[in-house]
Amino acid sequence: MAYTSLEEQELNEIKSWWKENYKSITAAVIIGAGGVFGWRFWQDYQITKAQEISAQYDQVIYSNTDATTKNAQIDAFVKEHSKTSYATLALLEKAKSAVQNQEFSQAEADLKEAMTQAPDEILNSVTGIRLAEVQLQQDKFDDVLSTLNLVKDASWTARKNLLNGKVQLAKGDKDAARQQFEKVLKDGSALEQQEVKVLLNNL
């Protein structure tokens, strides 16, 4: 089928446009393909790196070494993988061991460092709650309240109110404590509500 004069003109224009622009189009395609390849490579690298860190974390946390050696390994791990979730989790584990040994000052120091290592609000809030509990154990009431102010994740509101109430109770302000405990009855978990009921009954 023969082309009409208009079709011939359009075809020639397309050929002319392609002749002028094919180099830049080809370059864009190559760059685009390279970008996709580079992105996939970066994703694969990140996955592999995360798997390696996870394996190192398990090796440190679940090792059967003595406490001193294990703590040193955790410190080295945190230094190597600073500002990651694994660094935060390792410090939480270290603080847990310190609490079990009633070394509350050490646990407090570990949890404070864990808060600086936390890469997101969720881990920061989890760590803040644990830090507040350790500070309460040491009767550092003002420190507890300061730490609770750093806990931003709304899912911890009931626990914050519970700890706040315990601080007020320890300070002798029963009315303020009651107000905090009653908040927990509204939005706390079943265990938190159960604990609060016991505390309210003893006021």
C-alpha positions in Angstrom: 0.0 0.0 0.0 1.5 3.3 -1.1 1.9 6.1 1.4 0.0 9.3 0.8 2.0 12.6 0.5 0.9 13.5 4.1 2.0 10.1 5.4 5.3 10.4 3.5 5.9 13.8 5.1 5.1 12.5 8.6 7.3 9.5 8.1 10.2 11.7 6.9 9.7 14.0 9.9 9.8 11.0 12.2 13.0 9.7 10.5 14.6 13.2 10.8 13.6 13.5 14.5 15.0 10.0 15.2 18.2 10.8 13.4 18.6 14.0 15.5 17.6 12.4 18.9 18.5 8.7 18.8 21.8 9.2 20.6 20.3 11.0 23.6 17.4 8.4 23.7 19.8 5.5 23.6 21.9 7.1 26.3 18.8 7.6 28.4 17.7 4.0 28.0 21.2 2.8 29.0 21.3 5.1 32.0 17.8 4.0 32.9 18.7 0.4 32.7 21.9 1.1 34.6 19.8 2.8 37.3 17.5 -0.2 37.6 20.5 -2.5 37.8 22.2 -0.2 40.3 19.0 -0.1 42.5 18.6 -3.9 42.4 22.3 -4.2 43.2 21.9 -1.8 46.2 18.8 -3.7 47.4 20.7 -7.0 47.2 23.6 -5.5 49.0 21.4 -4.2 51.8 19.7 -7.5 52.2 23.0 -9.3 52.3 24.4 -6.8 54.8 21.4 -7.1 57.1 21.7 -10.9 57.0 25.4 -10.6 58.0 24.6 -8.2 60.9 21.8 -10.5 62.0 24.2 -13.4 62.1 26.8 -11.4 64.0 24.1 -10.3 66.5 23.0 -13.9 67.1 26.6 -15.0 67.6 27.2 -12.3 70.2 23.9 -12.5 72.1 23.7 -16.3 72.2 27.3 -17.0 73.0 28.1 -19.0 76.1 31.0 -16.8 77.2 31.2 -15.3 80.6 29.4 -12.0 81.4 32.5 -9.8 81.1 33.5 -11.2 77.7 30.0 -11.0 76.4 29.6 -7.4 77.5 32.9 -6.6 75.7 31.6 -8.3 72.6 28.4 -6.4 72.7 30.2 -3.1 73.1 32.4 -3.9 70.1 29.3 -4.9 68.1 27.5 -1.7 68.9 30.6 0.4 67.9 30.8 -1.5 64.6 27.1 -1.2 63.8 26.3 2.2 65.4 22.8 3.7 64.9 21.2 0.5 63.8 18.3 -1.5 65.3 20.8 -4.3 66.1 23.0 -2.0 68.1 19.9 -0.9 70.1 18.7 -4.5 70.7 22.2 -5.6 71.8 22.3 -2.8 74.4 18.8 -3.8 75.5 20.0 -7.3 76.1 23.0 -6.1 77.9 20.8 -3.9 80.2 18.5 -6.9 80.8 21.4 -8.9 82.1 22.5 -6.0 84.3 19.0 -5.8 85.8 18.9 -9.5 86.5 22.2 -9.1 88.4 20.7 -6.0 90.2 23.3 -3.8 88.6 20.8 -1.0 88.0 23.4 1.8 87.5 25.0 -0.2 84.7 21.6 -1.0 83.2 20.7 2.7 83.3 23.9 3.6 81.4 23.3 0.9 78.8 19.7 2.0 78.2 20.8 5.7 77.9 23.3 4.6 75.2 20.6 2.5 73.6 18.4 5.5 73.2 21.1 7.4 71.4 21.5 4.3 69.1 17.8 3.8 68.3 17.2 4.5 64.6 13.5 5.1 64.9 10.8 6.3 67.3 9.5 2.8 68.1 12.8 1.5 69.4 13.5 4.8 71.1 10.2 4.5 73.0 10.7 0.9 74.0 14.1 1.8 75.4 12.7 4.9 77.1 10.1 2.9 79.0 12.7 0.4 80.1 15.0 3.2 81.2 12.2 4.8 83.2 11.5 1.5 85.0 15.2 1.1 85.9 15.3 4.7 87.2 12.2 4.1 89.2 13.9 1.1 90.7 16.6 3.5 91.9 14.1 6.0 93.3 15.3 8.6 90.7 11.8 10.0 90.4 12.6 13.2 88.5 14.7 11.3 86.1 11.8 8.9 85.5 9.5 11.8 84.5 12.1 13.3 82.3 12.6 10.0 80.5 8.9 9.5 80.0 8.7 12.8 78.2 11.1 11.4 75.6 8.7 8.5 74.9 6.7 9.7 71.9 5.1 6.5 70.6 1.4 6.7 71.5 1.1 2.9 72.0 3.0 3.4 75.3 0.7 6.0 76.8 -0.8 3.6 79.3 2.6 2.4 80.5 3.7 6.0 80.8 0.7 6.8 83.0 1.3 3.8 85.1 4.9 4.7 85.8 4.0 8.3 86.3 1.4 7.2 88.9 4.0 5.1 90.7 6.3 8.1 90.9 3.5 10.3 92.3 2.7 7.6 94.8 6.3 7.2 95.9 6.4 11.0 96.4 3.3 10.8 98.6 0.9 12.5 96.2 -2.0 10.0 96.3 -4.4 12.2 94.4 -2.0 12.7 91.5 -1.3 8.9 91.6 -5.0 8.1 91.5 -5.5 10.3 88.5 -2.7 8.5 86.6 -3.9 5.1 87.5 -7.5 5.8 86.5 -6.2 6.7 83.0 -4.6 3.3 82.8 -8.0 1.7 83.6 -9.4 3.3 80.4 -6.7 2.4 77.8 -4.3 0.0 79.5 -3.7 -3.7 78.7 -5.4 -6.3 80.8 -2.2 -6.8 82.8 -1.7 -3.1 83.3 -5.3 -2.7 84.5 -4.9 -5.6 86.9 -1.8 -4.0 88.4 -3.5 -0.6 88.7 -6.5 -2.1 90.4 -4.2 -3.5 93.1 -2.5 -0.2 93.5 -5.8 1.7 93.7 -7.1 -0.7 96.3 -4.0 0.1 98.4 -4.4 3.8 98.3 
